[in-house]
Amino acid sequence: MSHRRRRIQPLRKPNKPIQPRKRPVKKIRSDWKSNLIQFFIGLVLVIDMVLVYFIIRNCSSQAVVPVEEPTVQAVPEILQIEVLNGCGVQGVAAQLTDYLRSQGFDVVKTDNFESFNVIETVVIDRRGNLENGIRIAKALGLGEERVLQEVNDAYLIDATLVIGKDFKNLNGWQSIE
């Protein structure tokens, strides 16, 4: 007898169609941080669009408005002066300095003149503006003939007042006594 050997075949599973593997689906999470960022980005874009709208609107409809020239009122110039005692009486220059300051002048120096033999009080203009010297002379009750001009760029003052022996006739001295 011949034995045939039987070959045993392994059991097969029924033929199933091969299906592709399914990948796990990632869930899109609504993260509150990303929502907040998206909100602010949207808000900034809206604000930008509104600003652009108003800029274009203002530039295109801007009417020409006539500009009035501002009126400039003349402010009296503060004069810087020096007061020199030329009469030799002690304290006269200091008292007239106080008077001139009360009249709005800026006395930057009070000193003695080179001699004490000055007869008449004079105002010396140092900048070439005779009107400034006249203004000082009027404050003291002096006439315009008492204003001299000696322009010197080295001086940093507007005028020099040299007090003479007639100081008792000056407006400032009379108001002091």
MOZI-V587121 format. One record per residue. N is the residue number from 1. PSI is psi in degrees with one decimal (* if undefined). Layout:
[[N/PSI] [N/PSI]]
This chain:
[[1/129.2] [2/125.3] [3/128.0] [4/137.9] [5/137.4] [6/135.3] [7/132.8] [8/126.4] [9/140.9] [10/151.9] [11/134.5] [12/147.5] [13/151.5] [14/146.0] [15/113.1] [16/142.2] [17/141.8] [18/124.9] [19/143.0] [20/151.3] [21/140.1] [22/130.7] [23/147.0] [24/135.8] [25/127.0] [26/128.2] [27/133.6] [28/117.0] [29/138.6] [30/93.9] [31/134.3] [32/-27.8] [33/-44.0] [34/-34.9] [35/-40.7] [36/-42.1] [37/-44.5] [38/-38.0] [39/-46.8] [40/-36.5] [41/-44.4] [42/-40.9] [43/-43.8] [44/-41.4] [45/-40.9] [46/-44.0] [47/-42.2] [48/-43.1] [49/-39.3] [50/-43.4] [51/-43.8] [52/-41.0] [53/-48.1] [54/-34.0] [55/-46.6] [56/-40.6] [57/-43.6] [58/-37.6] [59/-37.2] [60/-27.9] [61/23.1] [62/119.1] [63/151.6] [64/115.5] [65/125.0] [66/135.0] [67/126.6] [68/140.0] [69/129.0] [70/139.2] [71/126.7] [72/119.8] [73/136.8] [74/119.3] [75/125.5] [76/133.9] [77/135.7] [78/118.3] [79/136.7] [80/121.9] [81/161.6] [82/144.8] [83/122.1] [84/132.7] [85/113.1] [86/6.7] [87/-20.3] [88/-3.0] [89/125.7] [90/134.9] [91/-7.4] [92/-45.3] [93/-38.7] [94/-40.8] [95/-40.2] [96/-28.1] [97/-45.6] [98/-41.5] [99/-46.6] [100/-37.4] [101/-36.9] [102/-20.4] [103/0.1] [104/8.7] [105/150.3] [106/100.1] [107/113.5] [108/-13.9] [109/136.3] [110/126.1] [111/-176.3] [112/147.0] [113/168.9] [114/-22.3] [115/163.6] [116/27.0] [117/24.3] [118/123.6] [119/-52.3] [120/141.3] [121/135.7] [122/155.5] [123/127.5] [124/119.3] [125/128.0] [126/-11.5] [127/-5.6] [128/14.5] [129/95.2] [130/-29.0] [131/-35.7] [132/-43.6] [133/-38.5] [134/-37.8] [135/-42.4] [136/-43.4] [137/-42.1] [138/-36.7] [139/-28.4] [140/-4.8] [141/23.1] [142/153.9] [143/166.1] [144/-21.2] [145/-14.4] [146/5.2] [147/122.5] [148/159.9] [149/121.8] [150/86.4] [151/128.9] [152/114.3] [153/-17.2] [154/-24.7] [155/136.7] [156/19.1] [157/165.1] [158/-35.9] [159/162.4] [160/132.6] [161/119.3] [162/115.8] [163/126.7] [164/-174.9] [165/-8.5] [166/22.2] [167/-23.4] [168/-15.8] [169/-5.3] [170/147.7] [171/-44.1] [172/-35.1] [173/-38.7] [174/-35.8] [175/-21.1] [176/-42.5] [177/*]]
